[in-house]
Amino acid sequence: MSPEEYLAPYAAHSEGGVGRHHPETAHASRSQFQRDRDRIIHSSAFRRLEYKTQVFLNHEGDLFRTRLTHSLEVAQIGRSLARNLRLNEDLVEAISLAHDLGHTPFGHVGQDVLNECMKDHGGFEHNLQSLRVVDELEEHYGAYDGLNLMFETREGILKHCSLNNARVLGPVAQRFIDRTQPSLEAQLTNLADEIAYNSHDIDDGLRSGLITIGQLEQVDFFARLWRDVQQAFPGLAGRRAIYETLRRLITALADDLIVTSSARIAEAAPKHIDDVRAAPPLIRFSDGMRKDATELKRFLYANLYRHYKVNRMRVKASRIVRELFESFMAEPVLLPPDYQDKSGDVNKQARKIADYIAGMTDRYAIREHRRLFSLDEL
């Protein structure tokens, strides 16, 4: 029995997929999306996620999430959701593991600063960079650049895209021009990402001491779950109480998504993935759960992501990324040879610098900055 025979007819079936840019013979023991997942896991960019910031810098503590552990949590949540909806778990896993491959060091601040630096050279966006990593920058095969992933995996990685970029990228971005939808697997991974970071950022925020249970109790969604735990386990405190609450938070979000999405799929009655692409988004939270999740995100933004201690890190990280970019643009000879553009095209040189900086881990960026600007490194 094929591992994909249990899938719904409107799910992404790997043998019926759009295919790869460079055609390859099917593998005897793995589906096309399983091969994509394996290629992603063995990529250099995936390994570097271990030392890239989620919220807290890698050296601030061993137990805080990194981009790697975040990606693994997205994949775990995504696979569970996909199984319940009879969607392709392997595709969801591949998209989940690849969705942050293009992320800069220092989290979103690194992306924001690099985008500012690149404003006259085409800009920078980590979703596009993730696609660039798997399409061009990884060097594993003799026949082509990149990982030669399936179209469906690549379209799932490309979560956002401007119209200008879509016109350049071609078929993988055509949906942003046509205003159609990606596969249900891509839609699902997007929300699995949200479930993962909402829950683990609370955990990391509490562990760091930057937010407290008292503050979180002002958020109605969290307060309801916290009260449920206290009623089920009177007197329970500390990490166990937090974990019990976060388990319930993930379950509430996941269960709501499954029920709501199942109803929307049944109403739309797609018969094929092409019907999914022509329909409105079908993987959704209910209106009530969307309101709860939005309230939680607003709390985290105001109280964790913009906490003054996190802001201090943001300022330092901004300076590192900006000064690296400006120094390399002024003196490209400071770059490793592979990142020096010989054509004289300033936009091509800027893009190579963006590739170089985006590929750095937090600690490598700090070390590279020290090499360039510290007299102790002479």
C-alpha positions, 0 to 999 in steps of 0.5 A: 500500500502506498503511504499516500493512499490514505490521503484525501483527493484534494491533498498534495500527492507527490506523484501527481505534483508539478514536479522539480525544475530538474526532472529526476527518476522516482526513488524506490523507497521514498516519496517525492516529499520524503526526499525533499524533507531529507534534503532539507535536513542534510542541508548546511542552512538547516544545521545553522538554524541551531545557532540562530535567534528565535527571541533570545540570543543563543548564548543567553541560555541553553534552554531557550528556543532557536530557529532549529528547535522552533522548526522542529516544533512546527513540524511536529504540530503540523504533522499531527494536524495534517494526519487529522485532515488527511493531508500530506504529512511529509509535505507539511514536514518538509515545508516546516523544516525549510520555512526559516532557512533564509532567516538572518541572525538575531531574529526579525531585527536582523531581517529588518535591518538587512532589508533597510540596507538592501532598499536600493538593491532589491530589498530583503525578505526571509521567505524569499531568502529561504526559497533562494537557499533551496533553489540556488545557494545550497551546493550539494549536487553536481548537476545543479545548484540548490536542492531541486525541491518539488514545486509544492514544497517551494510554494509552501516555503514562499509564504509572502511575496510582493507583486514585483518579486512575484513577477520575477520568480515565475510559476512558484509565485504566480498565485500572488499575481492571480490571487489564488491559494497554495496547497492545504499543506502550505496553508496548514503549515502557516498556522502550525507556525503560529501555534508553535511560536505563540506557545513556546514564546510564552514558555521562553518569556516566563523562563527568562523572567521577562513576563510573569503569570500575573501579566498573562492572567490579564489575557483572557485566553491564557487565564481560562486555561490557567484556571483549568489547570488550577482546578484540575491540579489544586496547588500545582505551581512552577514549571509543571503548572506552566507546561500543563497550561501550554499543553492545553493552549496548543490543544485548544488551538489545534482542535479548533483548527481541525474542526473549523478547517474540516467544516470549511473543506466540507462546504467547499467540497474540493475534488482535487488540489486545483479546486483548493487553489481556486477556493478561498483559504480553507485552513482557518481558526474559528472567529473566536479562536482567531480573536483569542490568538490575536490577543495573545500575540498582541500581549507578547509583542507589547510585553516580551518582544518589546521588553527593554532587555530584548530591545537592548539586544535588538539595538546591538544586533542592528548595529552588528548587521548594519556595520557588517553590511556597510563595511562589506559594501565599502570594501568587498575585498573583506569578503570571502572570495566566493562572495566577491562579485567580479562583474562590477554590478553593485546590485549583484555585490549587495545581494552576495553580501546579503547572502553572506550575512543572512547565512551567519549564525548569531555567534558567527556574526558577532565574531565577524563583527569583532574581527572587523572592528576590534583592535584586539583581533589584529 
